[in-house]
């Protein structure tokens, strides 16, 4: 469903992303869904399907439930998109949880820990500067 080469599906995907952010906030009354952020949208070349990647501030166990609720509300959201988009057809919506944000944060934490451990190891291996030892004080 990659649309990197086709400009029209990419443009429609960006429009869907913007419109869905408003529709989720306005149409869905679940307070948990107010913290949902749409990270990207992939639209098929024939504009029949759209895969929406979302992320949210929630516990890892709540992610599947959140995505299931969005997929259950997909027909309502699709109807709202139909009123906003100026296309002949409105893509069928499929929501998926986007783990790239958490994966990036996890990798960043690992890199920071490795850099800190390396710096600590170098500090322990370096000899003290001349004139700072106990034998030099007399």
N, CA and C atoms as an extended XYZ file, in Angstrom:
414
Properties=species:S:1:pos:R:3:atomname:S:1:resname:S:1:resid:I:1 pbc="F F F"
N         0.817       -1.184        0.000 N   UNK     1
C         0.000        0.000        0.000 CA  UNK     1
C         0.866        1.254        0.000 C   UNK     1
N         2.115        1.130       -0.378 N   UNK     2
C         3.015        2.279       -0.386 CA  UNK     2
C         2.586        3.274       -1.446 C   UNK     2
N         2.603        4.537       -1.085 N   UNK     3
C         2.154        5.574       -2.004 CA  UNK     3
C         3.226        6.633       -2.216 C   UNK     3
N         4.472        6.278       -1.977 N   UNK     4
C         5.543        7.262       -2.047 CA  UNK     4
C         5.748        7.806       -3.461 C   UNK     4
N         5.429        7.026       -4.487 N   UNK     5
C         5.661        7.478       -5.853 CA  UNK     5
C         4.464        8.227       -6.426 C   UNK     5
N         3.288        8.052       -5.838 N   UNK     6
C         2.082        8.660       -6.386 CA  UNK     6
C         1.693        9.894       -5.573 C   UNK     6
N         1.733       11.070       -6.204 N   UNK     7
C         1.447       12.296       -5.447 CA  UNK     7
C        -0.019       12.421       -5.000 C   UNK     7
N        -0.969       11.960       -5.807 N   UNK     8
C        -2.374       12.129       -5.436 CA  UNK     8
C        -2.735       11.331       -4.176 C   UNK     8
N        -2.408       10.036       -4.089 N   UNK     9
C        -2.694        9.329       -2.838 CA  UNK     9
C        -1.999        9.951       -1.624 C   UNK     9
N        -0.804       10.477       -1.835 N   UNK    10
C        -0.091       11.113       -0.729 CA  UNK    10
C        -0.820       12.382       -0.279 C   UNK    10
N        -1.275       13.192       -1.229 N   UNK    11
C        -2.025       14.417       -0.888 CA  UNK    11
C        -3.331       14.080       -0.177 C   UNK    11
N        -4.032       13.081       -0.683 N   UNK    12
C        -5.293       12.687       -0.062 CA  UNK    12
C        -5.034       12.111        1.328 C   UNK    12
N        -3.955       11.379        1.484 N   UNK    13
C        -3.584       10.848        2.789 CA  UNK    13
C        -3.345       11.954        3.803 C   UNK    13
N        -2.667       13.012        3.394 N   UNK    14
C        -2.432       14.146        4.291 CA  UNK    14
C        -3.747       14.839        4.647 C   UNK    14
N        -4.641       14.964        3.682 N   UNK    15
C        -5.947       15.569        3.959 CA  UNK    15
C        -6.745       14.698        4.923 C   UNK    15
N        -6.695       13.388        4.723 N   UNK    16
C        -7.387       12.460        5.620 CA  UNK    16
C        -6.813       12.580        7.023 C   UNK    16
N        -5.512       12.684        7.142 N   UNK    17
C        -4.869       12.804        8.455 CA  UNK    17
C        -5.360       14.054        9.190 C   UNK    17
N        -5.410       15.178        8.483 N   UNK    18
C        -5.885       16.422        9.110 CA  UNK    18
C        -7.356       16.325        9.494 C   UNK    18
N        -8.175       15.816        8.567 N   UNK    19
C        -9.612       15.728        8.833 CA  UNK    19
C        -9.934       14.728        9.941 C   UNK    19
N        -9.219       13.605        9.971 N   UNK    20
C        -9.472       12.609       11.018 CA  UNK    20
C        -9.163       13.149       12.405 C   UNK    20
N        -8.138       13.981       12.517 N   UNK    21
C        -7.810       14.563       13.814 CA  UNK    21
C        -9.006       15.355       14.348 C   UNK    21
N        -9.632       16.127       13.490 N   UNK    22
C       -10.807       16.899       13.895 CA  UNK    22
C       -12.011       15.987       14.147 C   UNK    22
N       -12.233       15.015       13.268 N   UNK    23
C       -13.393       14.132       13.405 CA  UNK    23
C       -13.319       13.286       14.677 C   UNK    23
N       -12.152       12.769       14.999 N   UNK    24
C       -12.015       11.942       16.204 CA  UNK    24
C       -12.342       12.779       17.430 C   UNK    24
N       -11.858       14.002       17.446 N   UNK    25
C       -12.115       14.882       18.583 CA  UNK    25
C       -13.588       15.283       18.659 C   UNK    25
N       -14.213       15.563       17.523 N   UNK    26
C       -15.580       16.087       17.517 CA  UNK    26
C       -16.656       15.000       17.554 C   UNK    26
N       -16.451       13.901       16.833 N   UNK    27
C       -17.514       12.907       16.669 CA  UNK    27
C       -17.502       11.796       17.717 C   UNK    27
N       -16.331       11.396       18.151 N   UNK    28
C       -16.235       10.285       19.091 CA  UNK    28
C       -16.218       10.828       20.513 C   UNK    28
N       -17.102       10.344       21.323 N   UNK    29
C       -17.281       10.880       22.676 CA  UNK    29
C       -16.451       10.170       23.736 C   UNK    29
N       -15.581        9.270       23.345 N   UNK    30
C       -14.760        8.536       24.297 CA  UNK    30
C       -13.591        9.423       24.741 C   UNK    30
N       -13.485        9.721       26.041 N   UNK    31
C       -12.402       10.602       26.501 CA  UNK    31
C       -11.002       10.032       26.265 C   UNK    31
N       -10.867        8.708       26.181 N   UNK    32
C        -9.549        8.119       25.911 CA  UNK    32
C        -9.064        8.465       24.512 C   UNK    32
N        -9.982        8.672       23.592 N   UNK    33
C        -9.611        8.937       22.207 CA  UNK    33
C        -9.179       10.385       21.984 C   UNK    33
N        -9.358       11.247       22.988 N   UNK    34
C        -8.915       12.624       22.821 CA  UNK    34
C        -7.397       12.722       22.802 C   UNK    34
N        -6.719       11.716       23.344 N   UNK    35
C        -5.255       11.720       23.367 CA  UNK    35
C        -4.642       10.993       22.179 C   UNK    35
N        -5.470       10.586       21.218 N   UNK    36
C        -4.984        9.880       20.036 CA  UNK    36
C        -4.391       10.890       19.062 C   UNK    36
N        -3.231       10.541       18.521 N   UNK    37
C        -2.572       11.369       17.523 CA  UNK    37
C        -2.361       10.536       16.261 C   UNK    37
N        -2.772       11.062       15.136 N   UNK    38
C        -2.588       10.381       13.859 CA  UNK    38
C        -1.202       10.722       13.332 C   UNK    38
N        -0.347        9.715       13.206 N   UNK    39
C         1.030        9.973       12.787 CA  UNK    39
C         1.203        9.943       11.272 C   UNK    39
N         0.520        9.014       10.597 N   UNK    40
C         0.631        8.969        9.142 CA  UNK    40
C        -0.546        8.204        8.556 C   UNK    40
N        -0.748        8.413        7.257 N   UNK    41
C        -1.817        7.733        6.526 CA  UNK    41
C        -1.245        7.241        5.208 C   UNK    41
N        -1.458        5.966        4.922 N   UNK    42
C        -1.067        5.390        3.629 CA  UNK    42
C        -2.339        5.095        2.858 C   UNK    42
N        -2.446        5.647        1.663 N   UNK    43
C        -3.621        5.444        0.822 CA  UNK    43
C        -3.209        4.619       -0.394 C   UNK    43
N        -4.034        3.627       -0.737 N   UNK    44
C        -3.730        2.794       -1.909 CA  UNK    44
C        -3.842        3.632       -3.182 C   UNK    44
N        -3.191        3.164       -4.237 N   UNK    45
C        -3.199        3.901       -5.511 CA  UNK    45
C        -4.598        4.139       -6.049 C   UNK    45
N        -5.484        3.157       -5.855 N   UNK    46
C        -6.848        3.312       -6.377 CA  UNK    46
C        -7.764        4.050       -5.393 C   UNK    46
N        -7.211        4.531       -4.297 N   UNK    47
C        -7.925        5.303       -3.270 CA  UNK    47
C        -9.034        4.510       -2.587 C   UNK    47
N        -8.953        3.195       -2.642 N   UNK    48
C        -9.996        2.362       -2.037 CA  UNK    48
C        -9.733        2.082       -0.562 C   UNK    48
N        -8.465        2.092       -0.156 N   UNK    49
C        -8.112        1.751        1.226 CA  UNK    49
C        -7.155        2.788        1.794 C   UNK    49
N        -7.324        3.036        3.085 N   UNK    50
C        -6.404        3.925        3.794 CA  UNK    50
C        -6.014        3.254        5.109 C   UNK    50
N        -4.724        3.158        5.330 N   UNK    51
C        -4.203        2.605        6.580 CA  UNK    51
C        -3.736        3.791        7.418 C   UNK    51
N        -4.362        3.967        8.583 N   UNK    52
C        -4.082        5.109        9.441 CA  UNK    52
C        -3.274        4.636       10.635 C   UNK    52
N        -2.106        5.239       10.836 N   UNK    53
C        -1.247        4.901       11.962 CA  UNK    53
C        -1.471        5.936       13.060 C   UNK    53
N        -1.771        5.443       14.255 N   UNK    54
C        -2.048        6.325       15.377 CA  UNK    54
C        -1.138        5.985       16.549 C   UNK    54
N        -0.975        6.951       17.421 N   UNK    55
C        -0.259        6.740       18.667 CA  UNK    55
C        -1.035        7.474       19.749 C   UNK    55
N        -0.843        7.069       20.990 N   UNK    56
C        -1.570        7.683       22.096 CA  UNK    56
C        -0.771        7.563       23.372 C   UNK    56
N        -1.086        8.454       24.290 N   UNK    57
C        -0.478        8.389       25.614 CA  UNK    57
C        -1.353        7.450       26.435 C   UNK    57
N        -0.931        6.202       26.526 N   UNK    58
C        -1.709        5.205       27.258 CA  UNK    58
C        -0.791        4.058       27.666 C   UNK    58
N        -1.340        3.197       28.495 N   UNK    59
C        -0.609        2.006       28.920 CA  UNK    59
C        -0.483        1.041       27.737 C   UNK    59
N         0.595        0.276       27.672 N   UNK    60
C         0.761       -0.673       26.560 CA  UNK    60
C        -0.412       -1.650       26.419 C   UNK    60
N        -1.051       -2.025       27.499 N   UNK    61
C        -2.173       -2.954       27.425 CA  UNK    61
C        -3.427       -2.343       26.819 C   UNK    61
N        -3.536       -1.018       26.842 N   UNK    62
C        -4.720       -0.336       26.314 CA  UNK    62
C        -4.641       -0.080       24.810 C   UNK    62
N        -3.478       -0.274       24.213 N   UNK    63
C        -3.294        0.045       22.789 CA  UNK    63
C        -4.217       -0.757       21.886 C   UNK    63
N        -4.267       -2.063       22.094 N   UNK    64
C        -5.099       -2.916       21.232 CA  UNK    64
C        -6.565       -2.531       21.374 C   UNK    64
N        -6.991       -2.238       22.581 N   UNK    65
C        -8.378       -1.834       22.823 CA  UNK    65
C        -8.687       -0.512       22.131 C   UNK    65
N        -7.744        0.416       22.176 N   UNK    66
C        -7.915        1.715       21.546 CA  UNK    66
C        -8.030        1.580       20.029 C   UNK    66
N        -7.154        0.771       19.440 N   UNK    67
C        -7.190        0.561       17.988 CA  UNK    67
C        -8.472       -0.160       17.585 C   UNK    67
N        -8.907       -1.118       18.398 N   UNK    68
C       -10.156       -1.835       18.102 CA  UNK    68
C       -11.339       -0.873       18.140 C   UNK    68
N       -11.334        0.051       19.079 N   UNK    69
C       -12.417        1.026       19.155 CA  UNK    69
C       -12.410        1.960       17.952 C   UNK    69
N       -11.229        2.373       17.521 N   UNK    70
C       -11.141        3.213       16.320 CA  UNK    70
C       -11.617        2.455       15.085 C   UNK    70
N       -11.232        1.181       14.964 N   UNK    71
C       -11.684        0.388       13.817 CA  UNK    71
C       -13.194        0.179       13.851 C   UNK    71
N       -13.754        0.088       15.051 N   UNK    72
C       -15.209       -0.050       15.173 CA  UNK    72
C       -15.902        1.256       14.767 C   UNK    72
N       -15.268        2.394       15.039 N   UNK    73
C       -15.840        3.692       14.688 CA  UNK    73
C       -15.494        4.106       13.255 C   UNK    73
N       -14.747        3.277       12.531 N   UNK    74
C       -14.301        3.618       11.176 CA  UNK    74
C       -15.440        3.972       10.232 C   UNK    74
N       -16.580        3.269       10.234 N   UNK    75
C       -17.661        3.674        9.320 CA  UNK    75
C       -18.190        5.085        9.610 C   UNK    75
N       -18.308        5.437       10.875 N   UNK    76
C       -18.749        6.784       11.236 CA  UNK    76
C       -17.731        7.826       10.773 C   UNK    76
N       -16.452        7.547       10.992 N   UNK    77
C       -15.398        8.462       10.575 CA  UNK    77
C       -15.323        8.550        9.050 C   UNK    77
N       -15.545        7.439        8.389 N   UNK    78
C       -15.535        7.431        6.920 CA  UNK    78
C       -16.668        8.294        6.369 C   UNK    78
N       -17.831        8.224        7.011 N   UNK    79
C       -18.967        9.053        6.604 CA  UNK    79
C       -18.622       10.537        6.769 C   UNK    79
N       -17.981       10.870        7.888 N   UNK    80
C       -17.558       12.254        8.109 CA  UNK    80
C       -16.531       12.705        7.094 C   UNK    80
N       -15.616       11.811        6.735 N   UNK    81
C       -14.636       12.137        5.704 CA  UNK    81
C       -15.311       12.356        4.353 C   UNK    81
N       -16.347       11.569        4.083 N   UNK    82
C       -17.069       11.708        2.817 CA  UNK    82
C       -17.675       13.089        2.651 C   UNK    82
N       -18.054       13.706        3.744 N   UNK    83
C       -18.612       15.056        3.683 CA  UNK    83
C       -17.534       16.112        3.502 C   UNK    83
N       -16.301       15.779        3.863 N   UNK    84
C       -15.220       16.758        3.789 CA  UNK    84
C       -14.346       16.612        2.541 C   UNK    84
N       -14.085       15.379        2.124 N   UNK    85
C       -13.213       15.154        0.971 CA  UNK    85
C       -13.949       15.446       -0.326 C   UNK    85
N       -13.217       15.898       -1.287 N   UNK    86
C       -13.799       16.164       -2.601 CA  UNK    86
C       -13.345       15.086       -3.592 C   UNK    86
N       -13.628       13.842       -3.232 N   UNK    87
C       -13.289       12.716       -4.098 CA  UNK    87
C       -14.542       11.904       -4.367 C   UNK    87
N       -14.492       11.150       -5.451 N   UNK    88
C       -15.637       10.314       -5.810 CA  UNK    88
C       -15.862        9.203       -4.793 C   UNK    88
N       -14.777        8.617       -4.339 N   UNK    89
C       -14.877        7.547       -3.353 CA  UNK    89
C       -14.097        7.945       -2.103 C   UNK    89
N       -14.523        7.394       -0.987 N   UNK    90
C       -13.821        7.609        0.276 CA  UNK    90
C       -13.188        6.272        0.653 C   UNK    90
N       -11.901        6.264        0.954 N   UNK    91
C       -11.231        5.005        1.260 CA  UNK    91
C       -11.805        4.312        2.492 C   UNK    91
N       -11.745        2.997        2.469 N   UNK    92
C       -12.093        2.204        3.651 CA  UNK    92
C       -10.955        2.391        4.647 C   UNK    92
N       -11.292        2.674        5.905 N   UNK    93
C       -10.290        3.013        6.908 CA  UNK    93
C        -9.877        1.803        7.732 C   UNK    93
N        -8.583        1.677        7.944 N   UNK    94
C        -8.037        0.639        8.823 CA  UNK    94
C        -7.027        1.314        9.746 C   UNK    94
N        -7.262        1.239       11.049 N   UNK    95
C        -6.385        1.863       12.028 CA  UNK    95
C        -5.369        0.849       12.545 C   UNK    95
N        -4.142        1.325       12.734 N   UNK    96
C        -3.075        0.510       13.314 CA  UNK    96
C        -2.297        1.378       14.282 C   UNK    96
N        -1.753        0.740       15.324 N   UNK    97
C        -0.951        1.480       16.293 CA  UNK    97
C         0.455        1.660       15.740 C   UNK    97
N         0.982        2.871       15.822 N   UNK    98
C         2.309        3.202       15.317 CA  UNK    98
C         3.309        3.132       16.462 C   UNK    98
N         4.182        2.159       16.412 N   UNK    99
C         5.154        1.961       17.484 CA  UNK    99
C         6.480        2.672       17.230 C   UNK    99
N         6.598        3.413       16.146 N   UNK   100
C         7.879        4.041       15.828 CA  UNK   100
C         8.278        5.094       16.853 C   UNK   100
N         7.306        5.798       17.429 N   UNK   101
C         7.635        6.823       18.418 CA  UNK   101
C         8.270        6.171       19.641 C   UNK   101
N         7.623        5.116       20.166 N   UNK   102
C         8.175        4.432       21.336 CA  UNK   102
C         9.487        3.739       21.017 C   UNK   102
N         9.581        3.158       19.824 N   UNK   103
C        10.820        2.489       19.423 CA  UNK   103
C        11.960        3.505       19.354 C   UNK   103
N        11.680        4.680       18.822 N   UNK   104
C        12.688        5.735       18.754 CA  UNK   104
C        13.120        6.202       20.136 C   UNK   104
N        12.157        6.359       21.044 N   UNK   105
C        12.498        6.771       22.411 CA  UNK   105
C        13.328        5.692       23.106 C   UNK   105
N        12.968        4.422       22.874 N   UNK   106
C        13.720        3.321       23.474 CA  UNK   106
C        15.153        3.292       22.938 C   UNK   106
N        15.325        3.470       21.626 N   UNK   107
C        16.669        3.501       21.035 CA  UNK   107
C        17.474        4.686       21.551 C   UNK   107
N        16.835        5.828       21.681 N   UNK   108
C        17.513        7.013       22.190 CA  UNK   108
C        17.983        6.790       23.621 C   UNK   108
N        17.155        6.156       24.451 N   UNK   109
C        17.539        5.856       25.832 CA  UNK   109
C        18.716        4.880       25.863 C   UNK   109
N        18.698        3.888       24.983 N   UNK   110
C        19.808        2.939       24.917 CA  UNK   110
C        21.109        3.624       24.495 C   UNK   110
N        21.027        4.515       23.530 N   UNK   111
C        22.210        5.247       23.073 CA  UNK   111
C        22.744        6.129       24.196 C   UNK   111
N        21.838        6.838       24.896 N   UNK   112
C        22.265        7.687       26.015 CA  UNK   112
C        22.949        6.865       27.103 C   UNK   112
N        22.395        5.692       27.411 N   UNK   113
C        22.992        4.828       28.437 CA  UNK   113
C        24.368        4.336       28.001 C   UNK   113
N        24.521        3.991       26.726 N   UNK   114
C        25.808        3.525       26.221 CA  UNK   114
C        26.850        4.639       26.253 C   UNK   114
N        26.456        5.853       25.893 N   UNK   115
C        27.378        6.987       25.922 CA  UNK   115
C        27.801        7.285       27.357 C   UNK   115
N        26.846        7.240       28.285 N   UNK   116
C        27.168        7.500       29.693 CA  UNK   116
C        28.103        6.420       30.243 C   UNK   116
N        27.870        5.161       29.910 N   UNK   117
C        28.730        4.068       30.372 CA  UNK   117
C        30.132        4.207       29.783 C   UNK   117
N        30.215        4.599       28.522 N   UNK   118
C        31.512        4.780       27.879 CA  UNK   118
C        32.282        5.926       28.528 C   UNK   118
N        31.590        7.022       28.825 N   UNK   119
C        32.241        8.168       29.473 CA  UNK   119
C        32.729        7.779       30.870 C   UNK   119
N        31.926        7.013       31.594 N   UNK   120
C        32.316        6.564       32.936 CA  UNK   120
C        33.546        5.656       32.860 C   UNK   120
N        33.575        4.778       31.883 N   UNK   121
C        34.705        3.860       31.726 CA  UNK   121
C        35.985        4.637       31.416 C   UNK   121
N        35.887        5.667       30.573 N   UNK   122
C        37.058        6.467       30.229 CA  UNK   122
C        37.554        7.253       31.439 C   UNK   122
N        36.636        7.742       32.285 N   UNK   123
C        37.044        8.471       33.486 CA  UNK   123
C        37.802        7.564       34.446 C   UNK   123
N        37.375        6.302       34.551 N   UNK   124
C        38.021        5.357       35.461 CA  UNK   124
C        39.394        4.924       34.954 C   UNK   124
N        39.587        4.895       33.640 N   UNK   125
C        40.846        4.432       33.065 CA  UNK   125
C        41.922        5.504       33.024 C   UNK   125
N        41.551        6.786       33.035 N   UNK   126
C        42.526        7.868       32.909 CA  UNK   126
C        43.335        7.997       34.191 C   UNK   126
N        44.671        8.164       34.072 N   UNK   127
C        45.482        8.419       35.271 CA  UNK   127
C        45.208        9.844       35.752 C   UNK   127
N        45.336       10.074       37.061 N   UNK   128
C        45.104       11.439       37.568 CA  UNK   128
C        46.174       12.389       37.027 C   UNK   128
N        45.852       13.645       36.850 N   UNK   129
C        46.831       14.614       36.344 CA  UNK   129
C        48.005       14.765       37.313 C   UNK   129
N        49.172       15.108       36.800 N   UNK   130
C        50.382       15.265       37.623 CA  UNK   130
C        50.167       16.380       38.635 C   UNK   130
N        50.651       16.160       39.850 N   UNK   131
C        50.547       17.167       40.885 CA  UNK   131
C        49.293       17.046       41.723 C   UNK   131
N        48.485       16.024       41.533 N   UNK   132
C        47.251       15.886       42.302 CA  UNK   132
C        47.273       14.671       43.224 C   UNK   132
N        48.338       13.868       43.154 N   UNK   133
C        48.435       12.668       43.995 CA  UNK   133
C        48.883       13.024       45.414 C   UNK   133
N        48.713       12.111       46.385 N   UNK   134
C        49.103       12.386       47.779 CA  UNK   134
C        50.612       12.561       47.944 C   UNK   134
N        51.412       11.910       47.114 N   UNK   135
C        52.851       12.040       47.232 CA  UNK   135
C        53.353       13.385       46.729 C   UNK   135
N        52.557       14.081       45.940 N   UNK   136
C        52.959       15.378       45.387 CA  UNK   136
C        52.634       16.532       46.321 C   UNK   136
N        51.912       16.296       47.396 N   UNK   137
C        51.464       17.401       48.255 CA  UNK   137
C        52.546       17.832       49.230 C   UNK   137
N        53.562       17.086       49.493 N   UNK   138
C        54.565       17.427       50.489 CA  UNK   138
C        55.599       18.362       49.995 C   UNK   138
